[in-house]
Every structure is written in C-alpha cells, then in structure tokens.
Amino acid sequence: MANMIFEETTQEDKLFSPYAVSNKLRSLQDLLQATSNPERLIRLKDNQGNNALALACMEGHRDIVKLLIGKGADIENITLDGKTPLMESLCFGHGSLSEFLVLKGPSTSVKGAEGTLSLEIAKPGLEEMGEYEWML
C-alpha cells in the first residue's frame, strides 16, 4: 500500500484504504465507528493523492463509495495526476458506478492533468460498453 501523507500513521490509517480497495464494507464501517476522528480517515490520502473514495471508484465498489460519500468523502478530490473519483470510475470502466456518482453532483467539466474533460477520458471504454450516450 502507498505511504500516507500524514507524518504519523496509525493502525487505523494503515487499514482504512485497504478496506476500501478490497471491498470490506463491514470492516470499514466498524473502523469508522470505532475511531475518535472518522473525518480524518475520510480525508486521508496516499502519496498519489488518492482518497479512499477514489480507490473504491477504481475498483468499482459501489457500497463502499456510497458509504464514503455518506460520511462526507470529497467527491471532487483531485489526485496528483489530475483525476477525480468520477474520472477514476470512468477510466476503469465502471459505467453504473459512474452514473451513480454523476447523480451525486460532482463536476463533469473538471479537466485532467492533460486538460482533458472527465467524459473524454473515458469515452473509448464507455462507447465499447455501450454506456456513453447517457453521459452526454
């Protein structure tokens, strides 16, 4: 797992993102309930600027994404390579999850590191899946 940006990492820090990546919903819920500062865990980023929401979007874990958004995760988080959770979901071909994210209100006009719009980044993969038209 990537190093956390915070100077001092706790056991909670070390578990939080891996739980999101590996779709361990119950473990993630338990950790958020047990910690004294769940907001800090929600804001936690790895050394690439990915928060747990972005990582869950890459993997297509809808229940994790719903939980994190419900707990206040930054849906507009921009990673060091200029991607938002929506862009990550689109890039990894998770059309249904991307549709869910769009309904939650993130900007679809955010540009990636090369100045490309979210939808343009994912257009080839979504067209192949037949899921591009609903995004227009």
Beta strands, then each sheet from edge to edge (+ up, - down):
end
